[in-house]
């Protein structure tokens, strides 16, 4: 089974607190429980108590309470041993290679608490370990026992041998009342809908970009290498270095960055085909399809963006002001979205989202506002261009920080209790099938 006193505290306490306990003499062991053909020693119980002490838990001073704590620890150790033995019976295996990384990390953490190697080895010796290697083997055994338990429970659930137990509503309510002080307060949340407006180029700049793209298409059709031209000319930083390669794209994969206009073109092309110049909200594109398979294409593209200047930014800012005014005056959100919204941006955040996790411009913009307010336009970064985008936003809900309610955790509590009761039934059946003797 497990080793002597003190050692579990190594991974949990600083060297200073451990040195304060080190002078204690290792007690003479005795058997406090038998599980099958394994024994649980009094030193195992003391080891658990040392872990609690190292974690800063207040331990009882009354003799009766101390004995009650010892009984609780023994019961927990018995249950652990029952699971480990059942795991071995079910041929659940944990290889050393799966544990080595965690064990070595723990060794480094423990060793790092001591100024010198000799101090580290000295405490190991006084804790019942002849060498760091012996301590490493003990850690490996502890990690293996923990992993065996987790893997056994997972296996039994997958095989339908550990079905959740029924849980009553009074049990859910009782658990919530007893534990709600441990649940952190829920953060302030908001939901909103928005109209995001990108800076639009002038007609002159659009025409210049289109002409540039057309000239590149002529070069390609005359035998120019698409990949090399993309590396030389494309304005898409994400794909330029790879010759415009977009990888495999699935139909309907707009979340991966393909806008509908782009998908419309490439999913109507065959392998090796080059598209005419076409426009999306990003600019003007030339696409080439390398390979095709059901519902997927592997494509490249060249992007030419129209130039933007300060006048275009000022125009976008004025457009945002007019959209805000129209929205406040009663204009339909859907009609404004259809006319002004950048299609690559989300239209709304319909589910409560923590305020403190919003990007900073959003946090500042909605500060002091309440549900139903349409906030003044504000800027956000346009990741693809060196100009901002402008956002007009309506708060659809705004909830303050608050205590959690039972309704919000009812299902989670029910599932947790159902699993706990199922494991408890497993322990009872294992005790009936295994020789268990508690001797305290």
Secondary structure, 3 states (H helix, E strand, C coil): CCCCCCHHHHHCCCHHHHHHHHCCCCCCCCEEEEECCEEEEHHHHHHHHHHHHHCCCCCCCCHHHHHHHHHHHHHHHHHHHHHHHHHHHCCCCCCHHHHHHHHHHHHHHHHCCCCCHHHHHHHHHHCCCCCHHHHHHHHHHHHHHHHHHHHHHHHHHHCCCCCCCCCCHHHHHHHHHHHHHHCCCECCEEEEEEEEEECCCCHHHHHHHHHHHHHHHHHHHCCCCHHHHHHHHCCCCCCHHHCCEEEEEECCCHHHCCCHHHHHHHCCCCCCCECCCEEECCEEEEEEEEEEECCEEEEEEEEECCCCCHHHHHHHHHHHHHHHHHHHCCCCHHHHHHHHCCCCCCCEEEEEEEHHHCCHHHHHHHCCCCCCCECCCEEEECCCCCCEEEEEEEEEEEECCECCCHHHHHHHHHHHHHHHHHHHHHHHHHHHHCCEEECC
